[in-house]
Amino acid sequence: MSSDQPDDEQTHAAARPPRSADEIEKDFLDLLMSGIPPDVAHDKFERLWDETNALAASSMMTARGLPYIALLKRMHSAFAERYPRRNG
């Protein structure tokens, strides 16, 4: 957890059960449709990616991890198409 969050937020986040791939995907689709500036979108994407990747890694080699792995693939393709990185 980030140390800049209040203690009660950290406790609440730690006590919260992991989100389903469907819940994360809804947030991701909301992000794609939001029209927010690319820099902000990239930050939000990184947080969603990290959450999804952690859940996929924690359930590797089980059927429970498959929806998260599939979501990571969809997220990568859709986000790269919507918010391409510019060189320079």
C-alpha positions, 0 to 999 in steps of 0.5 A: 500500500502507498504510505500516503493513504490514510490508515483507515483507507489502507485497512479497508483496501487490505480487507477488501476481497480481490475484484473479479476480472469482470469488475476490473474490465468494467473499470477498464472500459470506462477508462477507454470511453472517458476521453481523459488526457493520455497522461492521466489515462496511462496512469489509470491504465497502469493501476488497472494493469497492476491489479489484474497482473497481480491477481493473474500471478496469484492464481497462475496454473489454476482455472481461476487465473484464466479470466485475468490472463485473458483480460490482460491480453484484451487490455493491452490490445485495446489500450495500445490502439486507443492511446498509442505511445508517442516517441519524442 
